[in-house]
């Protein structure tokens, strides 16, 4: 996706800011509300992949149900193409630790309090993230935490998401029940 391209006649691509397993993320500009946004665009090689489309749609649905100061806000969705989200001016927790080094206990408590507050709201809404890891925890320039990437989240009422011999998540951060092939709870 090139800088200057418009999506939905409203969002102008500024530049590429990141990539994940299924999508690319761009800094964009909301031309109507005159604000920066993050635009997550499903990669072209996944456009015909029904599992990838289902996960992308699930992310959009999960994230729009969760309004919390420590969860990245979703502003707009085109379920087959893009998700427009709050732009977080900062870094992810992995890069933060790489730069800062060892985190003092007080800082770790500050971070975890915000993470747990966001996760508690998701759980209250019966949504399990299933991929909490440092790369999905963003820290803005005012030390506020924002959880992102609900791409493999599962609503507890869904029973068809976890399939036999299928594992979703980052292997270094899988919960024990997921590693055993059971449902994340």
PLY file of the C-alpha trace (Angstrom):
ply
format ascii 1.0
element vertex 185
property float x
property float y
property float z
element edge 184
property int vertex1
property int vertex2
end_header
0.00 0.00 0.00
1.48 3.32 -1.06
1.60 6.61 0.82
-1.20 8.88 -0.34
-3.67 6.07 -1.10
-7.14 6.60 0.39
-9.27 3.90 1.99
-13.00 4.34 2.21
-12.61 7.86 0.85
-11.69 8.93 4.37
-8.34 7.49 5.50
-5.13 8.56 3.80
-2.10 6.25 4.11
0.94 8.13 5.44
3.52 5.34 5.84
4.07 1.70 6.77
4.70 1.25 10.53
4.63 -2.51 11.09
3.82 -6.00 9.93
2.35 -9.06 11.55
1.53 -12.58 10.53
-1.59 -11.70 8.53
-1.61 -7.93 8.18
0.38 -4.78 7.63
-0.12 -1.70 9.78
0.08 1.83 8.43
0.06 5.25 9.95
-2.90 6.97 8.41
-4.73 10.25 8.63
-8.48 10.52 9.18
-9.40 13.27 6.73
-12.78 13.96 8.36
-11.71 14.13 12.02
-8.19 15.39 11.21
-6.35 12.92 13.42
-3.69 10.23 13.08
-4.92 6.63 12.98
-3.40 3.18 12.69
-4.79 1.17 9.79
-4.43 -2.60 9.87
-4.76 -4.02 6.37
-5.10 -7.74 5.67
-2.21 -8.87 3.46
-3.13 -9.69 -0.15
-1.95 -13.29 0.18
-4.61 -13.83 2.88
-7.58 -12.24 1.05
-8.81 -15.64 -0.19
-7.94 -17.55 2.99
-11.21 -18.18 4.84
-9.47 -18.86 8.18
-7.48 -15.62 7.95
-10.59 -13.67 6.97
-12.47 -15.17 9.91
-9.66 -14.20 12.34
-9.51 -10.69 10.88
-13.29 -10.30 11.26
-13.10 -11.71 14.80
-10.44 -9.14 15.70
-12.64 -6.35 14.43
-15.66 -7.67 16.32
-13.77 -8.39 19.55
-12.00 -5.05 19.68
-15.12 -3.00 18.94
-16.87 -4.63 21.91
-14.14 -3.52 24.31
-13.95 0.12 25.35
-11.25 0.60 27.96
-8.43 3.12 28.45
-5.88 0.29 28.19
-7.21 -1.32 25.01
-6.48 0.20 21.61
-9.70 1.82 20.41
-11.24 0.75 17.11
-12.75 3.58 15.07
-13.88 1.93 11.84
-13.96 -1.47 10.18
-14.15 -2.86 6.69
-14.24 -6.54 7.66
-12.66 -7.71 4.42
-9.97 -5.07 4.07
-8.99 -2.97 7.06
-9.45 -2.00 10.69
-8.93 1.66 11.65
-7.65 2.05 15.18
-6.34 4.57 17.63
-2.74 5.47 16.77
-0.41 4.94 19.74
2.63 7.20 19.62
5.15 5.05 21.42
6.53 1.51 21.27
5.70 -2.03 22.27
6.76 -3.56 25.59
9.41 -5.79 23.94
11.21 -2.83 22.38
10.72 -0.79 25.56
12.50 -3.48 27.63
15.23 -3.83 24.97
15.89 -0.07 25.23
15.33 0.46 28.97
16.86 -2.78 30.18
15.75 -4.13 33.51
12.43 -2.68 34.64
12.17 -1.58 38.28
9.50 -3.35 40.34
7.41 -0.16 40.66
7.38 0.25 36.88
6.53 -3.44 36.36
3.59 -3.05 38.77
2.45 0.09 36.91
2.54 -1.79 33.60
0.89 -4.97 34.89
-1.87 -3.09 36.69
-2.92 -1.57 33.36
-2.58 -4.87 31.46
-4.64 -6.73 34.05
-7.29 -4.02 34.09
-7.73 -4.38 30.32
-7.69 -8.18 30.42
-10.26 -8.16 33.24
-12.65 -6.11 31.09
-12.15 -8.49 28.16
-12.84 -11.47 30.42
-15.90 -9.75 31.87
-17.13 -9.51 28.28
-16.27 -13.21 27.81
-13.41 -12.49 25.38
-10.07 -14.24 25.86
-7.19 -12.53 24.01
-5.09 -15.74 23.62
-1.94 -13.88 22.51
-0.87 -11.55 25.31
2.84 -10.96 24.75
5.19 -7.96 24.94
4.74 -7.21 21.22
0.95 -6.80 21.74
1.33 -4.45 24.70
1.94 -0.89 23.55
3.31 1.93 25.71
2.60 5.47 24.65
4.81 8.47 25.32
2.95 9.16 28.59
3.54 5.62 29.97
-0.01 4.45 29.29
-0.44 0.82 28.32
-2.66 -0.27 25.43
-3.34 -3.89 24.52
-3.71 -4.57 20.82
-4.13 -7.43 18.35
-7.26 -9.35 19.24
-6.80 -11.38 16.03
-6.99 -14.75 17.72
-9.28 -13.75 20.57
-12.09 -16.14 21.26
-15.51 -15.48 22.69
-16.11 -18.07 25.39
-19.45 -18.90 23.83
-17.74 -20.00 20.60
-16.93 -23.67 20.49
-15.82 -24.08 16.89
-12.72 -21.87 17.00
-10.21 -24.34 18.45
-9.72 -27.24 16.07
-7.92 -30.50 16.63
-4.21 -30.29 15.74
-4.51 -26.51 15.28
-2.60 -24.09 17.48
-3.03 -20.34 17.37
-0.75 -18.02 19.27
2.91 -17.22 19.81
4.61 -20.38 21.00
6.78 -18.62 23.62
3.69 -17.11 25.26
1.07 -19.87 25.01
-0.92 -20.66 28.12
-0.56 -24.21 29.45
-4.10 -25.13 28.41
-3.46 -23.95 24.84
-0.18 -25.86 24.68
-2.10 -29.00 25.70
-4.60 -28.38 22.89
-7.42 -27.32 25.19
-9.61 -24.24 25.04
-8.12 -21.01 26.45
-10.01 -19.92 29.55
0 1
1 2
2 3
3 4
4 5
5 6
6 7
7 8
8 9
9 10
10 11
11 12
12 13
13 14
14 15
15 16
16 17
17 18
18 19
19 20
20 21
21 22
22 23
23 24
24 25
25 26
26 27
27 28
28 29
29 30
30 31
31 32
32 33
33 34
34 35
35 36
36 37
37 38
38 39
39 40
40 41
41 42
42 43
43 44
44 45
45 46
46 47
47 48
48 49
49 50
50 51
51 52
52 53
53 54
54 55
55 56
56 57
57 58
58 59
59 60
60 61
61 62
62 63
63 64
64 65
65 66
66 67
67 68
68 69
69 70
70 71
71 72
72 73
73 74
74 75
75 76
76 77
77 78
78 79
79 80
80 81
81 82
82 83
83 84
84 85
85 86
86 87
87 88
88 89
89 90
90 91
91 92
92 93
93 94
94 95
95 96
96 97
97 98
98 99
99 100
100 101
101 102
102 103
103 104
104 105
105 106
106 107
107 108
108 109
109 110
110 111
111 112
112 113
113 114
114 115
115 116
116 117
117 118
118 119
119 120
120 121
121 122
122 123
123 124
124 125
125 126
126 127
127 128
128 129
129 130
130 131
131 132
132 133
133 134
134 135
135 136
136 137
137 138
138 139
139 140
140 141
141 142
142 143
143 144
144 145
145 146
146 147
147 148
148 149
149 150
150 151
151 152
152 153
153 154
154 155
155 156
156 157
157 158
158 159
159 160
160 161
161 162
162 163
163 164
164 165
165 166
166 167
167 168
168 169
169 170
170 171
171 172
172 173
173 174
174 175
175 176
176 177
177 178
178 179
179 180
180 181
181 182
182 183
183 184
